[in-house]
Amino acid sequence: MTKPNQRPGPNEPAWWFIVAAGELVLGRDEPLPPHGMAAQMPMPDLSEYKIVFLGELRERNCYLVLADYGDTQFAELGEFGNVRELLTVGDEALFAIAARAKQVSEFLSTHRFCGRCGVRMHEVDWELAMHCHSCQHRCYPRISPCIIVAIRKGRQVLLARGKRHPEGLFSVLAGFVEAGEAIERTLEREVMEEAGIKIKNPRFVGTQSWPFPHSLMIGFTAEWESGELRLDPFELEEGDWFDIDKLPRIPSAGTIARRLIDRLKTEIDQETESRG
Ligand SMILES: [Zn+2]
């Protein structure tokens, strides 16, 4: 079990996830969190900082160090940057711990007061939670499940550009699971709402923690069953069925969206081969 209060020793080689305002200190040469013994690194006195044990990465402990926005004490270790930059490293386990660091920091900064009775909350020392001693309300980090689905129709894949996507970047459909909803139902509902079509044969592929700010992406592939494409103009700017060999710009490697598109490509290529 994770012991959130575990403290690092001065000569303990560890990974340091230094977070301020949702950004993470990353090395200048390579976008990696600093790693090594605190006593031998250009680090300030860590007893001045709130530290949370996050877990292990390749047999080394990982610690979250909560810094303040604009803190220059870590400048020799790197610069504050977006956790997203870590995707380029192609290390899933490292990205997962960084995602945890960002979400724990978000949790602690947004749960200082009780949502039920308004008094100051306190950290629980044996689990990662905030507790109100006045009314006994206890909070855990918020995780928002979200489905993400790559849909095919023959050799074509449905891709769309959301309102917040950069110009020219197309991705698969995604949407949040609503309170009280089964994930199967979210899949049908989101695809119908966003694209006006019915799907069949949904297949679970995998999940990815997506700390912007606290989503858990649950990835599927599925097949078109019926209906004409009718995009939701409130959510999507543009979208269409694209031939698997003529895709527009799609999300980068390391994202679950890319993994789902690659999965469909492999499936389609294998079918083409077996037909000779
Ligand atoms: Zn309370």
Residues whose N, C-alpha, C, O or C-beta is under 5 A from the ligand:
A	BS01	ZN	C114 R116 C117 G118 C132 S134 C135 Q136 H137
